């Protein structure tokens, strides 16, 4: 098949494969600015650095945009077994939990399937729940950590322990809501506590957390490769740049953010060959509820209609093929087949919708979207592994994966921006509602309303919980 973009492709590929910019940039983002967790000093500093870098690459309109959001500051946490033996276990608190000291009987809920909280309500009430990060077997949707937390609160739990399902990676982090103290422990300590309960029946523990929920400002880094035509239509690719505060967030998400920056660098070199504008965004605050992308969509709501396609490249340099997960767009398959042949590239695609990254706020507005991914990985993946632990470090990311990601996705974007017949269909509100329902997402929103109503009946409500009650949905 003839390739109408052969010269452009040669320029883009030779630039990518004769430079190490993305790995150099990733090293700076992680080693100099740390986690870039929303509200930390490294958040703002890394954003300023990314803008400076993009300007050095010649992208004049690079800038950042602000938004206010609920933030969270980690304090030291303690988990003590108080009977039948005395011992202290290593733990970390979970983002958006509240500071406090709670004591009670430990209730082991295993994987914490949906109906177990009501079933064991008598045991859970006024006590401390322990639940694994693992998805319950047989449940055909992803049971989010927050849902397990909220269901525990509704059953009367006053403290919450999240157990990493992956051995040898320590505690796993992830956000909850400011209602009760919540901590995370390693797989091994979780197994130890399970054995202790099995043997001794009654195990009492004390959790002490010192975290603070405060309002903060975070950011989105935005730049454009202008198109040569005067079409209003444009294409957008993005990845979040914020990691969890306990981690360098190197693979998730910095590998995605530096892929966006690398694409900005090389696309800018062929900008006279790009018809429609390509917008590139590094979103903040994804790990704490997709707040960067929700704010972006709100601040740019009038531009959603002209957006041809949103490509989300969260954790773009994962091992495996650099393909595209289309979020239910079978009408794009002929286009994908054609460009893969034309590019002579391995860029497989498949169809799936998931709500857990920055494409979701765009999806909810009907924008056609997709995410970087490998169809094969869905079959062979062993799960999150070191993700969301302190072991997501620079050494996990390989230049070859960064290069292939930038190469495939930059060439994909050129073709989406240039084709005159773009076949993607915007979803109707009804289709979107159906998807939301299928994901069990409407259930989780209803669950949040339930827990808010329940907490309002408390005699004493901590001030941080009060502030959360007044906020709109966390989901
Ligand atoms: Zn991510």
Boltz pocket constraint, residues with backbone or C-beta under 6 A from the ligand:
constraints:
  - pocket:
      binder: B
      contacts: [[A, 240], [A, 242], [A, 252], [A, 253], [A, 286], [A, 314], [A, 315], [A, 357]]
      max_distance: 6.0
